[in-house]
Amino acid sequence: MLVYGLADFSGLMILLIAIWGILFTLGLNISQYWITSAAPEAPEFSNGLFVAFANLGITIGTFIGGLFISSMGTHYVVLAGILFLTLSLILIALRVFIYSPKKASYQPKQVS
């Protein structure tokens, strides 16, 4: 809402973008820690995947956000963010539904 309301004020937008960038970077650091700790046997591989897909996500988000800005104006970059948020929630819900722990049929190995 702040982006939509302050889009015409360059100084305030610079400050808002700087704060947003700091919070985003903190979130990336936490995500990187979680992903690396989830695969302790291959930390370099998991970190490489994280960096590659984080960069891909930033690239795609910037491209689509730029399309919204160039076609509708600065105010409507918020709409692109809301669309990405909705898409991510749908994909997370789909993943939880498909890979539910209740559906997993884990059978321990028999030791002979």
Biopython code that builds the backbone (N, CA, C, O; Angstrom):
import numpy as np
from Bio.PDB.StructureBuilder import StructureBuilder

atoms = [
    (1, "MET", "N", (0.825, -1.192, 0.000)),
    (1, "MET", "CA", (0.000, 0.000, 0.000)),
    (1, "MET", "C", (0.867, 1.252, 0.000)),
    (1, "MET", "O", (0.509, 2.260, -0.611)),
    (2, "LEU", "N", (2.022, 1.188, 0.694)),
    (2, "LEU", "CA", (2.917, 2.342, 0.703)),
    (2, "LEU", "C", (3.471, 2.617, -0.688)),
    (2, "LEU", "O", (3.604, 3.774, -1.087)),
    (3, "VAL", "N", (3.793, 1.561, -1.425)),
    (3, "VAL", "CA", (4.309, 1.750, -2.785)),
    (3, "VAL", "C", (3.250, 2.415, -3.649)),
    (3, "VAL", "O", (3.553, 3.340, -4.403)),
    (4, "TYR", "N", (2.024, 1.955, -3.545)),
    (4, "TYR", "CA", (0.955, 2.537, -4.346)),
    (4, "TYR", "C", (0.744, 4.004, -3.978)),
    (4, "TYR", "O", (0.571, 4.847, -4.858)),
    (5, "GLY", "N", (0.759, 4.307, -2.696)),
    (5, "GLY", "CA", (0.493, 5.678, -2.249)),
    (5, "GLY", "C", (1.649, 6.642, -2.450)),
    (5, "GLY", "O", (1.432, 7.838, -2.643)),
    (6, "LEU", "N", (2.884, 6.133, -2.406)),
    (6, "LEU", "CA", (4.054, 7.010, -2.481)),
    (6, "LEU", "C", (4.765, 6.965, -3.836)),
    (6, "LEU", "O", (5.874, 7.484, -3.967)),
    (7, "ALA", "N", (4.148, 6.362, -4.825)),
    (7, "ALA", "CA", (4.805, 6.165, -6.122)),
    (7, "ALA", "C", (5.206, 7.481, -6.793)),
    (7, "ALA", "O", (6.132, 7.484, -7.605)),
    (8, "ASP", "N", (4.560, 8.569, -6.492)),
    (8, "ASP", "CA", (4.883, 9.854, -7.130)),
    (8, "ASP", "C", (5.993, 10.623, -6.420)),
    (8, "ASP", "O", (6.450, 11.645, -6.931)),
    (9, "PHE", "N", (6.432, 10.158, -5.263)),
    (9, "PHE", "CA", (7.445, 10.863, -4.485)),
    (9, "PHE", "C", (8.767, 10.107, -4.524)),
    (9, "PHE", "O", (8.931, 9.089, -3.850)),
    (10, "SER", "N", (9.709, 10.613, -5.319)),
    (10, "SER", "CA", (10.969, 9.901, -5.554)),
    (10, "SER", "C", (11.760, 9.657, -4.276)),
    (10, "SER", "O", (12.229, 8.541, -4.051)),
    (11, "GLY", "N", (11.916, 10.660, -3.448)),
    (11, "GLY", "CA", (12.705, 10.510, -2.224)),
    (11, "GLY", "C", (12.148, 9.462, -1.287)),
    (11, "GLY", "O", (12.893, 8.637, -0.756)),
    (12, "LEU", "N", (10.837, 9.489, -1.080)),
    (12, "LEU", "CA", (10.206, 8.504, -0.203)),
    (12, "LEU", "C", (10.262, 7.097, -0.805)),
    (12, "LEU", "O", (10.403, 6.113, -0.079)),
    (13, "MET", "N", (10.152, 7.007, -2.128)),
    (13, "MET", "CA", (10.249, 5.701, -2.783)),
    (13, "MET", "C", (11.658, 5.134, -2.663)),
    (13, "MET", "O", (11.821, 3.926, -2.485)),
    (14, "ILE", "N", (12.675, 5.981, -2.756)),
    (14, "ILE", "CA", (14.055, 5.504, -2.589)),
    (14, "ILE", "C", (14.235, 4.920, -1.191)),
    (14, "ILE", "O", (14.821, 3.848, -1.036)),
    (15, "LEU", "N", (13.738, 5.616, -0.182)),
    (15, "LEU", "CA", (13.821, 5.127, 1.188)),
    (15, "LEU", "C", (13.044, 3.823, 1.354)),
    (15, "LEU", "O", (13.541, 2.885, 1.979)),
    (16, "LEU", "N", (11.847, 3.752, 0.810)),
    (16, "LEU", "CA", (11.026, 2.560, 0.909)),
    (16, "LEU", "C", (11.681, 1.375, 0.203)),
    (16, "LEU", "O", (11.652, 0.257, 0.718)),
    (17, "ILE", "N", (12.264, 1.608, -0.959)),
    (17, "ILE", "CA", (12.932, 0.536, -1.699)),
    (17, "ILE", "C", (14.165, 0.052, -0.939)),
    (17, "ILE", "O", (14.455, -1.144, -0.937)),
    (18, "ALA", "N", (14.895, 0.965, -0.292)),
    (18, "ALA", "CA", (16.063, 0.569, 0.502)),
    (18, "ALA", "C", (15.639, -0.316, 1.676)),
    (18, "ALA", "O", (16.274, -1.337, 1.938)),
    (19, "ILE", "N", (14.588, 0.061, 2.377)),
    (19, "ILE", "CA", (14.092, -0.755, 3.494)),
    (19, "ILE", "C", (13.601, -2.109, 2.988)),
    (19, "ILE", "O", (13.869, -3.142, 3.603)),
    (20, "TRP", "N", (12.885, -2.100, 1.874)),
    (20, "TRP", "CA", (12.376, -3.325, 1.264)),
    (20, "TRP", "C", (13.550, -4.232, 0.892)),
    (20, "TRP", "O", (13.489, -5.440, 1.120)),
    (21, "GLY", "N", (14.605, -3.672, 0.329)),
    (21, "GLY", "CA", (15.783, -4.449, -0.054)),
    (21, "GLY", "C", (16.470, -5.085, 1.141)),
    (21, "GLY", "O", (16.911, -6.232, 1.066)),
    (22, "ILE", "N", (16.566, -4.353, 2.240)),
    (22, "ILE", "CA", (17.177, -4.895, 3.460)),
    (22, "ILE", "C", (16.354, -6.074, 3.984)),
    (22, "ILE", "O", (16.914, -7.117, 4.322)),
    (23, "LEU", "N", (15.047, -5.917, 4.051)),
    (23, "LEU", "CA", (14.181, -6.997, 4.526)),
    (23, "LEU", "C", (14.231, -8.207, 3.592)),
    (23, "LEU", "O", (14.226, -9.349, 4.050)),
    (24, "PHE", "N", (14.280, -7.954, 2.291)),
    (24, "PHE", "CA", (14.355, -9.029, 1.306)),
    (24, "PHE", "C", (15.650, -9.814, 1.475)),
    (24, "PHE", "O", (15.646, -11.044, 1.423)),
    (25, "THR", "N", (16.765, -9.100, 1.678)),
    (25, "THR", "CA", (18.056, -9.757, 1.849)),
    (25, "THR", "C", (18.086, -10.592, 3.122)),
    (25, "THR", "O", (18.643, -11.690, 3.128)),
    (26, "LEU", "N", (17.498, -10.090, 4.190)),
    (26, "LEU", "CA", (17.415, -10.883, 5.416)),
    (26, "LEU", "C", (16.613, -12.166, 5.180)),
    (26, "LEU", "O", (16.989, -13.236, 5.660)),
    (27, "GLY", "N", (15.532, -12.056, 4.455)),
    (27, "GLY", "CA", (14.727, -13.233, 4.124)),
    (27, "GLY", "C", (15.497, -14.230, 3.279)),
    (27, "GLY", "O", (15.377, -15.439, 3.479)),
    (28, "LEU", "N", (16.291, -13.731, 2.329)),
    (28, "LEU", "CA", (17.113, -14.628, 1.513)),
    (28, "LEU", "C", (18.147, -15.355, 2.357)),
    (28, "LEU", "O", (18.387, -16.545, 2.151)),
    (29, "ASN", "N", (18.760, -14.660, 3.300)),
    (29, "ASN", "CA", (19.749, -15.304, 4.172)),
    (29, "ASN", "C", (19.117, -16.417, 5.001)),
    (29, "ASN", "O", (19.704, -17.489, 5.150)),
    (30, "ILE", "N", (17.943, -16.174, 5.533)),
    (30, "ILE", "CA", (17.251, -17.203, 6.311)),
    (30, "ILE", "C", (16.889, -18.390, 5.414)),
    (30, "ILE", "O", (17.068, -19.542, 5.809)),
    (31, "SER", "N", (16.389, -18.116, 4.224)),
    (31, "SER", "CA", (16.039, -19.193, 3.292)),
    (31, "SER", "C", (17.268, -20.002, 2.897)),
    (31, "SER", "O", (17.201, -21.226, 2.791)),
    (32, "GLN", "N", (18.377, -19.329, 2.681)),
    (32, "GLN", "CA", (19.611, -20.024, 2.315)),
    (32, "GLN", "C", (20.059, -20.946, 3.450)),
    (32, "GLN", "O", (20.498, -22.067, 3.195)),
    (33, "TYR", "N", (19.955, -20.496, 4.671)),
    (33, "TYR", "CA", (20.313, -21.333, 5.820)),
    (33, "TYR", "C", (19.409, -22.562, 5.890)),
    (33, "TYR", "O", (19.894, -23.675, 6.094)),
    (34, "TRP", "N", (18.097, -22.369, 5.722)),
    (34, "TRP", "CA", (17.163, -23.497, 5.782)),
    (34, "TRP", "C", (17.455, -24.521, 4.702)),
    (34, "TRP", "O", (17.479, -25.723, 4.970)),
    (35, "ILE", "N", (17.679, -24.050, 3.480)),
    (35, "ILE", "CA", (17.912, -24.971, 2.374)),
    (35, "ILE", "C", (19.223, -25.716, 2.554)),
    (35, "ILE", "O", (19.287, -26.920, 2.308)),
    (36, "THR", "N", (20.261, -25.024, 2.976)),
    (36, "THR", "CA", (21.554, -25.678, 3.167)),
    (36, "THR", "C", (21.490, -26.679, 4.319)),
    (36, "THR", "O", (22.094, -27.747, 4.229)),
    (37, "SER", "N", (20.782, -26.364, 5.385)),
    (37, "SER", "CA", (20.687, -27.287, 6.515)),
    (37, "SER", "C", (19.769, -28.471, 6.213)),
    (37, "SER", "O", (19.841, -29.492, 6.896)),
    (38, "ALA", "N", (18.915, -28.350, 5.210)),
    (38, "ALA", "CA", (18.032, -29.459, 4.837)),
    (38, "ALA", "C", (18.784, -30.551, 4.085)),
    (38, "ALA", "O", (18.319, -31.688, 4.016)),
    (39, "ALA", "N", (19.934, -30.217, 3.526)),
    (39, "ALA", "CA", (20.740, -31.195, 2.794)),
    (39, "ALA", "C", (22.183, -31.142, 3.290)),
    (39, "ALA", "O", (23.070, -30.707, 2.556)),
    (40, "PRO", "N", (22.429, -31.579, 4.528)),
    (40, "PRO", "CA", (23.773, -31.453, 5.092)),
    (40, "PRO", "C", (24.819, -32.305, 4.366)),
    (40, "PRO", "O", (26.015, -32.028, 4.462)),
    (41, "GLU", "N", (24.380, -33.330, 3.646)),
    (41, "GLU", "CA", (25.330, -34.163, 2.918)),
    (41, "GLU", "C", (25.810, -33.533, 1.613)),
    (41, "GLU", "O", (26.796, -33.990, 1.036)),
    (42, "ALA", "N", (25.132, -32.499, 1.145)),
    (42, "ALA", "CA", (25.532, -31.816, -0.095)),
    (42, "ALA", "C", (25.279, -30.309, 0.028)),
    (42, "ALA", "O", (24.450, -29.766, -0.702)),
    (43, "PRO", "N", (25.980, -29.628, 0.936)),
    (43, "PRO", "CA", (25.692, -28.204, 1.145)),
    (43, "PRO", "C", (26.036, -27.329, -0.054)),
    (43, "PRO", "O", (25.343, -26.346, -0.318)),
    (44, "GLU", "N", (27.100, -27.671, -0.784)),
    (44, "GLU", "CA", (27.464, -26.861, -1.949)),
    (44, "GLU", "C", (26.415, -26.978, -3.044)),
    (44, "GLU", "O", (26.073, -25.988, -3.691)),
    (45, "PHE", "N", (25.902, -28.193, -3.251)),
    (45, "PHE", "CA", (24.874, -28.405, -4.273)),
    (45, "PHE", "C", (23.596, -27.660, -3.919)),
    (45, "PHE", "O", (23.018, -26.974, -4.762)),
    (46, "SER", "N", (23.151, -27.798, -2.663)),
    (46, "SER", "CA", (21.911, -27.125, -2.270)),
    (46, "SER", "C", (22.075, -25.610, -2.319)),
    (46, "SER", "O", (21.146, -24.898, -2.702)),
    (47, "ASN", "N", (23.247, -25.114, -1.936)),
    (47, "ASN", "CA", (23.488, -23.678, -2.003)),
    (47, "ASN", "C", (23.513, -23.202, -3.460)),
    (47, "ASN", "O", (23.000, -22.126, -3.770)),
    (48, "GLY", "N", (24.102, -23.994, -4.344)),
    (48, "GLY", "CA", (24.114, -23.638, -5.768)),
    (48, "GLY", "C", (22.719, -23.570, -6.360)),
    (48, "GLY", "O", (22.403, -22.658, -7.124)),
    (49, "LEU", "N", (21.878, -24.548, -6.001)),
    (49, "LEU", "CA", (20.487, -24.517, -6.469)),
    (49, "LEU", "C", (19.758, -23.299, -5.932)),
    (49, "LEU", "O", (19.008, -22.642, -6.653)),
    (50, "PHE", "N", (19.987, -23.002, -4.653)),
    (50, "PHE", "CA", (19.336, -21.839, -4.053)),
    (50, "PHE", "C", (19.719, -20.569, -4.794)),
    (50, "PHE", "O", (18.848, -19.779, -5.158)),
    (51, "VAL", "N", (21.008, -20.363, -5.022)),
    (51, "VAL", "CA", (21.475, -19.138, -5.683)),
    (51, "VAL", "C", (20.923, -19.056, -7.107)),
    (51, "VAL", "O", (20.478, -17.992, -7.537)),
    (52, "ALA", "N", (20.948, -20.168, -7.838)),
    (52, "ALA", "CA", (20.462, -20.168, -9.214)),
    (52, "ALA", "C", (18.975, -19.820, -9.284)),
    (52, "ALA", "O", (18.567, -18.989, -10.096)),
    (53, "PHE", "N", (18.176, -20.448, -8.444)),
    (53, "PHE", "CA", (16.738, -20.200, -8.507)),
    (53, "PHE", "C", (16.342, -18.870, -7.882)),
    (53, "PHE", "O", (15.351, -18.266, -8.291)),
    (54, "ALA", "N", (17.104, -18.409, -6.897)),
    (54, "ALA", "CA", (16.837, -17.071, -6.362)),
    (54, "ALA", "C", (17.094, -16.025, -7.440)),
    (54, "ALA", "O", (16.301, -15.098, -7.605)),
    (55, "ASN", "N", (18.193, -16.167, -8.174)),
    (55, "ASN", "CA", (18.486, -15.229, -9.262)),
    (55, "ASN", "C", (17.448, -15.316, -10.369)),
    (55, "ASN", "O", (17.049, -14.295, -10.929)),
    (56, "LEU", "N", (17.005, -16.532, -10.689)),
    (56, "LEU", "CA", (15.967, -16.692, -11.708)),
    (56, "LEU", "C", (14.667, -16.025, -11.271)),
    (56, "LEU", "O", (14.009, -15.361, -12.071)),
    (57, "GLY", "N", (14.296, -16.200, -10.003)),
    (57, "GLY", "CA", (13.080, -15.579, -9.490)),
    (57, "GLY", "C", (13.159, -14.061, -9.509)),
    (57, "GLY", "O", (12.190, -13.389, -9.863)),
    (58, "ILE", "N", (14.312, -13.521, -9.129)),
    (58, "ILE", "CA", (14.495, -12.063, -9.157)),
    (58, "ILE", "C", (14.412, -11.550, -10.589)),
    (58, "ILE", "O", (13.813, -10.505, -10.845)),
    (59, "THR", "N", (15.011, -12.282, -11.518)),
    (59, "THR", "CA", (14.989, -11.869, -12.928)),
    (59, "THR", "C", (13.569, -11.872, -13.487)),
    (59, "THR", "O", (13.145, -10.903, -14.116)),
    (60, "ILE", "N", (12.846, -12.946, -13.262)),
    (60, "ILE", "CA", (11.474, -13.036, -13.781)),
    (60, "ILE", "C", (10.578, -11.990, -13.110)),
    (60, "ILE", "O", (9.770, -11.342, -13.775)),
    (61, "GLY", "N", (10.724, -11.830, -11.799)),
    (61, "GLY", "CA", (9.918, -10.833, -11.086)),
    (61, "GLY", "C", (10.197, -9.418, -11.556)),
    (61, "GLY", "O", (9.280, -8.613, -11.714)),
    (62, "THR", "N", (11.474, -9.119, -11.779)),
    (62, "THR", "CA", (11.833, -7.786, -12.265)),
    (62, "THR", "C", (11.288, -7.549, -13.667)),
    (62, "THR", "O", (10.800, -6.461, -13.972)),
    (63, "PHE", "N", (11.370, -8.563, -14.515)),
    (63, "PHE", "CA", (10.859, -8.434, -15.878)),
    (63, "PHE", "C", (9.351, -8.176, -15.881)),
    (63, "PHE", "O", (8.876, -7.253, -16.542)),
    (64, "ILE", "N", (8.606, -8.991, -15.143)),
    (64, "ILE", "CA", (7.152, -8.831, -15.130)),
    (64, "ILE", "C", (6.752, -7.540, -14.421)),
    (64, "ILE", "O", (5.825, -6.859, -14.860)),
    (65, "GLY", "N", (7.441, -7.195, -13.327)),
    (65, "GLY", "CA", (7.177, -5.915, -12.670)),
    (65, "GLY", "C", (7.441, -4.749, -13.603)),
    (65, "GLY", "O", (6.693, -3.772, -13.605)),
    (66, "GLY", "N", (8.505, -4.842, -14.401)),
    (66, "GLY", "CA", (8.803, -3.803, -15.393)),
    (66, "GLY", "C", (7.723, -3.694, -16.455)),
    (66, "GLY", "O", (7.390, -2.597, -16.904)),
    (67, "LEU", "N", (7.174, -4.845, -16.859)),
    (67, "LEU", "CA", (6.059, -4.809, -17.819)),
    (67, "LEU", "C", (4.854, -4.076, -17.237)),
    (67, "LEU", "O", (4.215, -3.279, -17.924)),
    (68, "PHE", "N", (4.550, -4.347, -15.981)),
    (68, "PHE", "CA", (3.436, -3.648, -15.327)),
    (68, "PHE", "C", (3.712, -2.146, -15.254)),
    (68, "PHE", "O", (2.822, -1.340, -15.527)),
    (69, "ILE", "N", (4.935, -1.767, -14.887)),
    (69, "ILE", "CA", (5.278, -0.346, -14.785)),
    (69, "ILE", "C", (5.191, 0.329, -16.143)),
    (69, "ILE", "O", (4.625, 1.416, -16.259)),
    (70, "SER", "N", (5.747, -0.307, -17.178)),
    (70, "SER", "CA", (5.757, 0.338, -18.492)),
    (70, "SER", "C", (4.386, 0.398, -19.142)),
    (70, "SER", "O", (4.115, 1.299, -19.936)),
    (71, "SER", "N", (3.518, -0.552, -18.814)),
    (71, "SER", "CA", (2.204, -0.537, -19.461)),
    (71, "SER", "C", (1.139, 0.198, -18.655)),
    (71, "SER", "O", (0.225, 0.787, -19.232)),
    (72, "MET", "N", (1.249, 0.170, -17.299)),
    (72, "MET", "CA", (0.177, 0.758, -16.489)),
    (72, "MET", "C", (0.640, 1.884, -15.568)),
    (72, "MET", "O", (-0.182, 2.664, -15.088)),
    (73, "GLY", "N", (1.947, 1.977, -15.316)),
    (73, "GLY", "CA", (2.446, 3.019, -14.431)),
    (73, "GLY", "C", (3.034, 2.442, -13.148)),
    (73, "GLY", "O", (2.815, 1.279, -12.807)),
    (74, "THR", "N", (3.775, 3.274, -12.459)),
    (74, "THR", "CA", (4.497, 2.863, -11.260)),
    (74, "THR", "C", (3.575, 2.322, -10.172)),
    (74, "THR", "O", (3.931, 1.375, -9.470)),
    (75, "HIS", "N", (2.415, 2.906, -10.031)),
    (75, "HIS", "CA", (1.490, 2.487, -8.978)),
    (75, "HIS", "C", (1.120, 1.010, -9.077)),
    (75, "HIS", "O", (0.880, 0.360, -8.060)),
    (76, "TYR", "N", (1.075, 0.485, -10.278)),
    (76, "TYR", "CA", (0.528, -0.850, -10.488)),
    (76, "TYR", "C", (1.553, -1.967, -10.380)),
    (76, "TYR", "O", (1.229, -3.124, -10.650)),
    (77, "VAL", "N", (2.789, -1.646, -9.991)),
    (77, "VAL", "CA", (3.753, -2.710, -9.701)),
    (77, "VAL", "C", (3.272, -3.504, -8.482)),
    (77, "VAL", "O", (3.644, -4.666, -8.314)),
    (78, "VAL", "N", (2.465, -2.896, -7.652)),
    (78, "VAL", "CA", (1.875, -3.579, -6.500)),
    (78, "VAL", "C", (0.993, -4.734, -6.986)),
    (78, "VAL", "O", (0.968, -5.796, -6.364)),
    (79, "LEU", "N", (0.281, -4.535, -8.080)),
    (79, "LEU", "CA", (-0.569, -5.584, -8.629)),
    (79, "LEU", "C", (0.268, -6.790, -9.039)),
    (79, "LEU", "O", (-0.148, -7.929, -8.825)),
    (80, "ALA", "N", (1.426, -6.560, -9.618)),
    (80, "ALA", "CA", (2.320, -7.664, -9.978)),
    (80, "ALA", "C", (2.747, -8.422, -8.727)),
    (80, "ALA", "O", (2.795, -9.652, -8.735)),
    (81, "GLY", "N", (3.055, -7.706, -7.660)),
    (81, "GLY", "CA", (3.422, -8.356, -6.404)),
    (81, "GLY", "C", (2.296, -9.192, -5.839)),
    (81, "GLY", "O", (2.526, -10.294, -5.343)),
    (82, "ILE", "N", (1.084, -8.680, -5.909)),
    (82, "ILE", "CA", (-0.078, -9.420, -5.404)),
    (82, "ILE", "C", (-0.310, -10.669, -6.246)),
    (82, "ILE", "O", (-0.643, -11.725, -5.709)),
    (83, "LEU", "N", (-0.135, -10.556, -7.564)),
    (83, "LEU", "CA", (-0.297, -11.725, -8.428)),
    (83, "LEU", "C", (0.745, -12.790, -8.117)),
    (83, "LEU", "O", (0.419, -13.976, -8.065)),
    (84, "PHE", "N", (2.006, -12.382, -7.906)),
    (84, "PHE", "CA", (3.052, -13.340, -7.546)),
    (84, "PHE", "C", (2.792, -13.960, -6.180)),
    (84, "PHE", "O", (3.036, -15.151, -5.991)),
    (85, "LEU", "N", (2.308, -13.182, -5.236)),
    (85, "LEU", "CA", (1.982, -13.697, -3.911)),
    (85, "LEU", "C", (0.882, -14.752, -4.006)),
    (85, "LEU", "O", (0.972, -15.807, -3.378)),
    (86, "THR", "N", (-0.146, -14.465, -4.784)),
    (86, "THR", "CA", (-1.242, -15.409, -4.975)),
    (86, "THR", "C", (-0.744, -16.695, -5.632)),
    (86, "THR", "O", (-1.096, -17.794, -5.204)),
    (87, "LEU", "N", (0.075, -16.553, -6.669)),
    (87, "LEU", "CA", (0.633, -17.724, -7.349)),
    (87, "LEU", "C", (1.479, -18.561, -6.401)),
    (87, "LEU", "O", (1.396, -19.789, -6.413)),
    (88, "SER", "N", (2.294, -17.905, -5.577)),
    (88, "SER", "CA", (3.140, -18.656, -4.647)),
    (88, "SER", "C", (2.306, -19.387, -3.605)),
    (88, "SER", "O", (2.618, -20.526, -3.258)),
    (89, "LEU", "N", (1.254, -18.755, -3.099)),
    (89, "LEU", "CA", (0.386, -19.433, -2.124)),
    (89, "LEU", "C", (-0.311, -20.641, -2.739)),
    (89, "LEU", "O", (-0.455, -21.673, -2.084)),
    (90, "ILE", "N", (-0.743, -20.520, -3.990)),
    (90, "ILE", "CA", (-1.377, -21.646, -4.682)),
    (90, "ILE", "C", (-0.379, -22.786, -4.858)),
    (90, "ILE", "O", (-0.717, -23.947, -4.627)),
    (91, "LEU", "N", (0.850, -22.463, -5.268)),
    (91, "LEU", "CA", (1.855, -23.504, -5.477)),
    (91, "LEU", "C", (2.279, -24.156, -4.160)),
    (91, "LEU", "O", (2.522, -25.362, -4.125)),
    (92, "ILE", "N", (2.372, -23.387, -3.088)),
    (92, "ILE", "CA", (2.702, -23.963, -1.783)),
    (92, "ILE", "C", (1.581, -24.891, -1.328)),
    (92, "ILE", "O", (1.852, -25.989, -0.842)),
    (93, "ALA", "N", (0.332, -24.470, -1.476)),
    (93, "ALA", "CA", (-0.802, -25.315, -1.091)),
    (93, "ALA", "C", (-0.828, -26.592, -1.926)),
    (93, "ALA", "O", (-1.121, -27.667, -1.402)),
    (94, "LEU", "N", (-0.528, -26.486, -3.211)),
    (94, "LEU", "CA", (-0.479, -27.654, -4.089)),
    (94, "LEU", "C", (0.615, -28.617, -3.645)),
    (94, "LEU", "O", (0.408, -29.830, -3.623)),
    (95, "ARG", "N", (1.775, -28.077, -3.292)),
    (95, "ARG", "CA", (2.875, -28.925, -2.822)),
    (95, "ARG", "C", (2.521, -29.626, -1.524)),
    (95, "ARG", "O", (2.808, -30.812, -1.362)),
    (96, "VAL", "N", (1.906, -28.912, -0.603)),
    (96, "VAL", "CA", (1.506, -29.520, 0.668)),
    (96, "VAL", "C", (0.466, -30.616, 0.425)),
    (96, "VAL", "O", (0.500, -31.664, 1.071)),
    (97, "PHE", "N", (-0.446, -30.375, -0.497)),
    (97, "PHE", "CA", (-1.478, -31.366, -0.800)),
    (97, "PHE", "C", (-0.879, -32.609, -1.448)),
    (97, "PHE", "O", (-1.237, -33.727, -1.079)),
    (98, "ILE", "N", (0.028, -32.429, -2.409)),
    (98, "ILE", "CA", (0.608, -33.564, -3.131)),
    (98, "ILE", "C", (1.568, -34.353, -2.252)),
    (98, "ILE", "O", (1.546, -35.583, -2.264)),
    (99, "TYR", "N", (2.412, -33.660, -1.490)),
    (99, "TYR", "CA", (3.449, -34.322, -0.693)),
    (99, "TYR", "C", (3.117, -34.293, 0.798)),
    (99, "TYR", "O", (3.988, -34.042, 1.631)),
    (100, "SER", "N", (1.884, -34.546, 1.118)),
    (100, "SER", "CA", (1.458, -34.550, 2.509)),
    (100, "SER", "C", (2.137, -35.700, 3.252)),
    (100, "SER", "O", (2.216, -36.808, 2.721)),
    (101, "PRO", "N", (2.631, -35.458, 4.476)),
    (101, "PRO", "CA", (3.253, -36.538, 5.243)),
    (101, "PRO", "C", (2.284, -37.688, 5.531)),
    (101, "PRO", "O", (2.711, -38.827, 5.719)),
    (102, "LYS", "N", (0.995, -37.394, 5.567)),
    (102, "LYS", "CA", (0.000, -38.441, 5.813)),
    (102, "LYS", "C", (-0.066, -39.422, 4.643)),
    (102, "LYS", "O", (-0.358, -40.602, 4.837)),
    (103, "LYS", "N", (0.206, -38.936, 3.424)),
    (103, "LYS", "CA", (0.137, -39.785, 2.239)),
    (103, "LYS", "C", (1.406, -40.595, 2.031)),
    (103, "LYS", "O", (1.388, -41.605, 1.326)),
    (104, "ALA", "N", (2.498, -40.167, 2.632)),
    (104, "ALA", "CA", (3.766, -40.860, 2.448)),
    (104, "ALA", "C", (3.705, -42.216, 3.138)),
    (104, "ALA", "O", (3.318, -42.317, 4.302)),
    (105, "SER", "N", (4.082, -43.228, 2.424)),
    (105, "SER", "CA", (4.065, -44.567, 3.013)),
    (105, "SER", "C", (5.513, -44.993, 3.241)),
    (105, "SER", "O", (6.120, -45.666, 2.408)),
    (106, "TYR", "N", (6.033, -44.593, 4.361)),
    (106, "TYR", "CA", (7.410, -44.908, 4.699)),
    (106, "TYR", "C", (7.464, -46.276, 5.344)),
    (106, "TYR", "O", (6.784, -46.527, 6.339)),
    (107, "GLN", "N", (8.270, -47.159, 4.780)),
    (107, "GLN", "CA", (8.452, -48.491, 5.306)),
    (107, "GLN", "C", (9.907, -48.637, 5.728)),
    (107, "GLN", "O", (10.790, -48.582, 4.872)),
    (108, "PRO", "N", (10.191, -48.819, 7.011)),
    (108, "PRO", "CA", (11.581, -48.990, 7.424)),
    (108, "PRO", "C", (12.165, -50.275, 6.838)),
    (108, "PRO", "O", (11.460, -51.265, 6.646)),
    (109, "LYS", "N", (13.476, -50.235, 6.558)),
    (109, "LYS", "CA", (14.151, -51.405, 5.997)),
    (109, "LYS", "C", (14.267, -52.497, 7.054)),
    (109, "LYS", "O", (14.488, -52.233, 8.236)),
    (110, "GLN", "N", (14.112, -53.715, 6.593)),
    (110, "GLN", "CA", (14.284, -54.863, 7.469)),
    (110, "GLN", "C", (15.765, -55.163, 7.589)),
    (110, "GLN", "O", (16.453, -55.305, 6.578)),
    (111, "VAL", "N", (16.258, -55.261, 8.796)),
    (111, "VAL", "CA", (17.659, -55.598, 9.020)),
    (111, "VAL", "C", (17.763, -57.086, 9.217)),
    (111, "VAL", "O", (17.120, -57.651, 10.102)),
    (112, "SER", "N", (18.583, -57.733, 8.383)),
    (112, "SER", "CA", (18.724, -59.184, 8.483)),
    (112, "SER", "C", (19.902, -59.567, 9.330)),
    (112, "SER", "O", (20.167, -60.754, 9.519)),
]
sb = StructureBuilder()
sb.init_structure("model")
sb.init_model(0)
sb.init_chain("A")
sb.init_seg("    ")
for serial, (resi, resn, name, xyz) in enumerate(atoms, 1):
    if name == "N":
        sb.init_residue(resn, " ", resi, " ")
    sb.init_atom(name, np.array(xyz, "f"), 0.0, 1.0, " ", f" {name:<3s}", serial, name[0])
structure = sb.get_structure()
